[in-house]
């Protein structure tokens, strides 16, 4: 995630913007967006590893200019 969310050198560690992917079920979208903080917190759980696709990706050449 460091490549996606580069640290801001002028800010202390506890003031850095921390983000992460939160996978939620499609049926939970309204609760995530419209619910209370407690309801949203209840959706924060580890997703099964099968939820994600990961692996090497072939490099693509840079676009021609």
C-alpha positions in Angstrom: 0.0 0.0 0.0 3.0 2.3 0.4 3.1 2.9 -3.4 -0.5 3.9 -3.4 -0.5 6.0 -0.3 2.9 7.7 0.0 3.7 9.2 3.4 3.7 13.0 3.6 7.2 13.9 4.9 6.0 17.0 6.7 3.5 15.2 8.9 4.2 13.1 12.0 3.4 9.3 11.8 0.2 9.7 13.8 -1.1 12.4 11.4 -0.6 10.5 8.2 -3.7 9.6 6.1 -4.2 5.9 6.6 -6.5 4.1 4.1 -7.3 0.5 3.3 -9.6 -1.5 1.1 -12.7 -2.6 2.9 -14.5 -5.3 1.0 -18.2 -5.4 1.9 -21.1 -7.6 0.6 -23.3 -5.9 -2.0 -26.2 -6.2 0.4 -24.4 -4.2 3.0 -23.8 -1.1 0.9 -26.7 0.9 2.4 -25.7 0.1 5.9 -22.1 1.1 5.1 -23.2 4.4 3.6 -26.2 5.4 5.7 -25.8 3.5 9.0 -24.4 4.5 12.3 -20.7 4.3 13.2 -21.5 1.1 15.1 -23.3 -0.4 12.2 -20.4 0.4 9.9 -17.9 -1.0 12.4 -19.8 -4.3 12.4 -19.0 -4.7 8.7 -15.2 -4.5 9.3 -14.2 -8.1 9.2 -11.6 -10.2 7.4 -12.8 -11.3 4.0 -12.1 -14.9 2.9 -8.9 -15.1 0.9 -10.9 -16.4 -2.0 -12.5 -13.0 -2.3 -9.4 -11.5 -3.8 -7.6 -12.3 -7.1 -3.8 -11.8 -6.9 -0.9 -12.8 -9.0 1.7 -11.5 -11.4 0.6 -9.3 -14.2 2.4 -9.0 -17.5 4.2 -5.7 -18.0 2.7 -3.5 -20.6 4.8 -1.1 -22.7 4.4 2.6 -22.1 2.0 4.4 -24.4 3.4 5.8 -27.6 3.6 9.6 -27.9 
